[in-house]
């Protein structure tokens, strides 16, 4: 079952009205999902597989999983990783995956193993990423930051690809304040290195959008970046997203001016809005999609027409 929702910025609407009839027919769609499956295999895997089977009937160009392929209270085991890799290979088309905090940052918890988070991160990179291509039965060709930026050679999970005039990029930004855990020097060191890689990837992605004259930009990550907002600032000094979002992504989005769609999970509640501000002024060209997840086993089909986005809920067949 699909439930259609619409959201276009004023700029996006102008773009749609100004394209030729031939260009207007060149729309495409992708499916966004995340924070799935949550729970024990006997309860969570069946509904998740049914959702994937439903996605396989939609003929979308590709799917994007925004991270958290397990809940925060289940094991971070090799067996769990193998099950989730098999789930990604259940997609008949391509699926691009960006990590969530439940897969590595939070694996130190007793009910997760416990495991060493950095060891789990290394395992994710080794098992779920092949430079130059996505997951799924029909992989998508893409770029990895590890290949195009030697200074950030470990970040194979930061990916980028162009599709019918729209530029897509994943960013390794996760919940739990992006692993900016000041009580743990190892976590802090990991955060600063990854944060620098994300900033470089954001800057390079906007530069590529300029060079390739992209009509729109889609940026995908796991974290709800407002989790540490204060009454005075969206990204206070203790936020793990201050440099990547407040100092980099949002200023570049305003300067670029064309539509930007930010897709993330973490909050588990479906939402489409325009919550971002810069210098106390709303950024009307930046739209946010939060995918459902956890107990809400649904996905979102996003249709891109020119430079406008429309949205449909994807529900597993009964």
Steps between C-alpha positions, in 0.01 A plus 500: 500500500632842404386826656604806300630820660629808320755760596675741264696811580411811304826467309431135421156590366652762271745239375221257415304765313802604295616163365405376154238221458779255414689590816184476709462137395844414634393475861621214714445357845694347785398342829631623837483287813688447823498404867395155382478224597465559875461210740570130520520302173180306569301824536678755282635316198167386355338846471827649373530238227139562404580872467801423279284276285252787464780740405610252234164543325525879470754517214681788668848579372671411830452494878690670782522360854591782737648279772411318822442156353456371856358641821712648775435205731597206278833332436759656269615151405653372178188287463279809516718675243469197269121502531482869412733462204266225375208740543674761284560236235127425506440833321456421130639839404782704649506603865741756647567467872648755743579391860301580811613520862340168594738311271818621669496809727270341757640147480690548827172450687477177700182393319677553166778257578685702613730575207774749421326771289804562280536128428133488399547806278793330327284189453221710345738657252646162406168315465257756361706715263662423166665806343321613186167327552201476730329199654197324352451252217559769236770721654521869424830649384617770741801685642646440844684766696773243570579489128477867403645657817815315613524721810175336616580154372316301767154651428373256240150548643479859374355451152384718212321450169314701235160390371305686232631840601470450877815451708484262798749466785511305825668638811614294799319703765338290772282534806634501856629851418713367215726313746619832646535342845725731699546245781669259259825625339491221241149597393595868483798424278281289269238775489740777400654293223164395357358850542786639290431238234129586496573872466736432209239276335226761540719771350605278209140393437374858470795577273408205280137614497622835365729345243248248372212750511285271711135594525469378860709346776405215737711455816448187709615411852364324808499757780230735615737796519273695735537251785732734695336833411460754777241771559736748334681306229422213266865396508660606831873446568438153645316383189672237288345664195608861546784500248344270242153656503508857638841596361505303175186338358251778571716793376585307183133415444403866528776602262405232247135605507350199326289233678674283758328197653644373829397142582563342841356266760578464872176660626276216373213737416421582139519871427546739207589855597739792454654546846841640413603861562811702440556835671149464646350484149328189362665314215204451270697305241591226752236235569531220753357149481508285814426140413282287728655207680520282813141378556379696196605260224450723198713677241465813286500512122645831381424612146730762348345698215727773370612656827189419703444214743178313577457230762299179538483269799588139426320246718562124495230302329271330753 
